[in-house]
Amino acid sequence: MNPSQTPDLDALLNSPQAAALMKNKEAVQKVAQSAEAQALLQMLDSGHGLQQAADQASQGNPKALFSLMQQVMKSPEGAQLVERLNQTIPH
């Protein structure tokens, strides 16, 4: 991926691969435990807003979590991590 491009979060979340992944608990666990997912979590948590955003999302308001993801995805490192993580999702 070109570093100047950022993955479209809505497209990733609404993709057929994401829908299939959510139906496969074992695959979800494998992706969540991947090095890419762990690195992404560290990037998300670096600003200490992850817990608050996750709390809001669990209460039905995912806006802060999406905003945090978009901020991370704007960086070349974050965009590359998301792209690599997307590649680990079973197709």
C-alpha positions as CSV (number, residue, x, y, z in Angstrom):
1,M,0.0,0.0,0.0
2,N,1.2,3.5,-0.8
3,P,1.9,5.3,2.5
4,S,-0.1,8.3,1.3
5,Q,-3.2,6.1,1.2
6,T,-5.2,5.1,4.2
7,P,-7.5,2.1,4.4
8,D,-11.2,3.0,4.5
9,L,-12.3,1.9,8.0
10,D,-16.0,1.6,7.0
11,A,-15.1,-0.5,4.0
12,L,-13.0,-2.8,6.2
13,L,-15.7,-3.2,8.8
14,N,-18.4,-3.8,6.3
15,S,-16.5,-6.2,4.1
16,P,-17.6,-9.7,3.4
17,Q,-14.4,-10.9,5.1
18,A,-15.2,-9.0,8.3
19,A,-18.7,-10.5,8.3
20,A,-17.3,-14.0,7.8
21,L,-14.7,-13.4,10.5
22,M,-17.3,-12.4,13.1
23,K,-19.0,-15.8,12.6
24,N,-15.8,-17.7,13.2
25,K,-14.8,-17.5,16.9
26,E,-11.5,-19.4,16.3
27,A,-10.5,-17.0,13.5
28,V,-11.4,-14.0,15.6
29,Q,-9.1,-15.2,18.4
30,K,-6.3,-15.9,15.9
31,V,-6.5,-12.5,14.4
32,A,-6.8,-10.8,17.8
33,Q,-3.7,-12.6,19.1
34,S,-1.7,-11.8,16.0
35,A,1.4,-9.6,16.2
36,E,-0.3,-7.0,14.0
37,A,-3.3,-6.8,16.3
38,Q,-1.1,-6.4,19.3
39,A,0.9,-3.7,17.7
40,L,-2.3,-1.9,16.6
41,L,-3.6,-2.1,20.2
42,Q,-0.4,-0.5,21.4
43,M,-0.7,2.3,18.9
44,L,-4.3,2.9,19.9
45,D,-3.5,2.9,23.6
46,S,-0.5,5.2,23.3
47,G,-2.8,8.2,23.7
48,H,-4.6,6.6,26.6
49,G,-7.9,7.1,24.9
50,L,-8.5,3.5,24.1
51,Q,-10.3,2.5,27.3
52,Q,-12.6,5.4,27.2
53,A,-13.4,4.9,23.5
54,A,-14.0,1.2,24.2
55,D,-16.3,2.0,27.1
56,Q,-18.3,4.3,24.9
57,A,-18.5,1.7,22.1
58,S,-19.7,-0.9,24.5
59,Q,-22.5,1.5,25.5
60,G,-23.6,1.8,21.9
61,N,-21.5,4.8,20.8
62,P,-18.6,3.7,18.6
63,K,-17.8,7.2,17.4
64,A,-14.8,7.8,19.7
65,L,-13.4,4.4,18.8
66,F,-13.7,5.0,15.1
67,S,-12.1,8.4,15.5
68,L,-9.2,6.9,17.4
69,M,-8.8,4.2,14.6
70,Q,-8.9,6.9,11.9
71,Q,-6.2,8.9,13.7
72,V,-3.9,5.8,13.9
73,M,-4.6,4.9,10.3
74,K,-3.5,8.3,9.1
75,S,0.1,7.4,10.1
76,P,2.1,5.3,7.6
77,E,2.8,2.8,10.4
78,G,-0.8,2.5,11.4
79,A,-2.0,2.2,7.8
80,Q,0.5,-0.6,7.2
81,L,-0.5,-2.4,10.3
82,V,-4.2,-2.3,9.4
83,E,-3.4,-3.5,5.9
84,R,-1.3,-6.4,7.2
85,L,-4.0,-7.2,9.7
86,N,-6.6,-7.2,6.9
87,Q,-4.4,-9.8,5.1
88,T,-4.5,-12.1,8.1
89,I,-8.3,-12.3,7.9
90,P,-9.5,-15.6,6.3
91,H,-11.0,-14.9,2.9
